[in-house]
Amino acid sequence: MTNARGPSSETLEETAGGDACVCSIGNAAEHYMTGILGLVATLIVGLQAYPWLQSVADTTSYLGPTWLVFSFAAIWLVCWIALEVAWEWRAGRVHLL
């Protein structure tokens, strides 16, 4: 019998290439620490960029607060990802290039 996915007797096996690097997070505390450090970096960068962000937000009266929240969330995400990759690279669990 087949369903939308295909025959029920088949199993799906995923194989990684010989040079593929599939790394998992070593410790949840490290992940949380990079998130907190990313938030601190966001506050530092956000406070420095706040006058510019405010001037951009003032151009639209309806989307001003949304622009500020989105900007701070985007800065936090970029900082968190950068710190996470740097931390994992320093620990030797991620191989860049």
N, C-alpha and C positions, 0 to 999 in steps of 0.2 A: 504494500500500500504506500502511496506517496502523498505527501502533503505539500504545502506551499514552499517549504524549505527543500524538499527533495525526498529521495527514498529514505525510509526510516531505518534501514539496515546499515546505512553508511554513517561513519563517524567523521567528524571534522578534526583534522590534525593540522596544527600550525607549526611550521618549522622556521627557525631563524637561520639566516645565512651564517657562514663561518666567521665573518668579520663583524656581524651585528652585535651591538652592545645594548642589551636590555637590562637596565639597572633599576633597582627598587630603592626606595628610601630606607636607609639603614636604621634609623631610629626616629620615632615620632617626635621626641624632644628636640632633635635637630631641626625638623620641619617647623615646629612651633616657634623655635628660637629665630629662624630666618624670617618667619612671618612677623614677629615682634620687632626684629631689627629693621625689616622693611617698613613697618609702620613708623618707627622712629625716623628713618631716612625720609619717609614721606612728609612727616611733620617739618623736618628741617628744610627740605626742598620746597614744600608747599608754602611755608612761611616766607621764603625768599622770593617765590614766584607769585605770591598772593596779590601784590599790586597790579601785575599784568593780568592775572586771571580775573580780578575784579573789574578792570577796565574793559575786558572782552565781555564779561557777563553783563555789564551795564548797557551794552549796545542793544540787547533784547530784554524787554521787561518781563516777559513771560518765562523765558528759558534761562534766566540768570542763575537762580539757585540750582537748577538741574545741571547747568554747565559746571558750576563749582563742584558739586558732588561727583559728577562724572569725572572731572579732571583729577580730583583727589583719589578716587577709586582707581583710575588708570595709572596714576603715579605710583600708588601702593602696589598694584599688580606688577608693574615693570620692575620696581625695586625688589619685590619679593622674589620674582623669577630670577633676576640677576644674582641676588644673594644666594638663592638655592643652588643655582648652577655653579657659582664660584665655590660654595661650600663643598658640594659633591666633587667638583674637579680637584679641589685641594685635598680632599680625603682619598682621591684616587679611584673613585667609583664611577666617574664619568670621563670619557675620553673625547675631547673636542677635536674635530678634524681628524 
